């Protein structure tokens, strides 16, 4: 019974490149959340998705960032034209359908992005 | 505007030396306050949820309490394996995404033998 799987665990990109982070939710979970943890800061909500739908993207930067959760396959957080300020740990969390949300969030181990 | 403030930022305890971590919050209409444990290189691991002032929950050496303005995580007779960063988070106000949490910066706890 695998938990929330994130890959890659570590990613190094040069400024201007693209970063793609993947998240496979726990089996049976259909709600996915992405959080970002900048150095010396707390985790901050970015986006909430259900299968094929973005429900709440109010925490996501307006430019260069996008997220999707297709009918088949993992959720993907995409960062275009990365800058040094994007260096952070990106965490994915999932919850089952019909849940009350935060009460049953399970977090993955995170993807650590370093922008050179 | 910070909604969750944790103190101290770092805490070093000798094994067996009990102490408390503090989490103060400013969100109105609290729907839930959460405590997580985070080990280096890992994601947050759920510990407790508290919903109303006066509520308490316990798990092994940990006990979480809640008042109208803050929460405490009491650690009784800690062991080195309790060393971790402890995160506090509050659920977004009514009308917002249920799974949206506002996290504090955490308290890094080190317990030495």
Interface residues (C-beta under 8 A of the other chain):
Chain A: X4 X31 X33 X35 X40 X41 X42 X43 X44 X45 X48 X55 X56 X59 X91 X93 X95 X99 X100 X101 X102 X103 X105 X106 X107 X108 X109 X110
Chain B: X4 X32 X34 X36 X41 X42 X43 X44 X45 X46 X49 X87 X89 X91 X92 X96 X97 X98 X99 X100 X101 X102 X103 X104 X105 X106
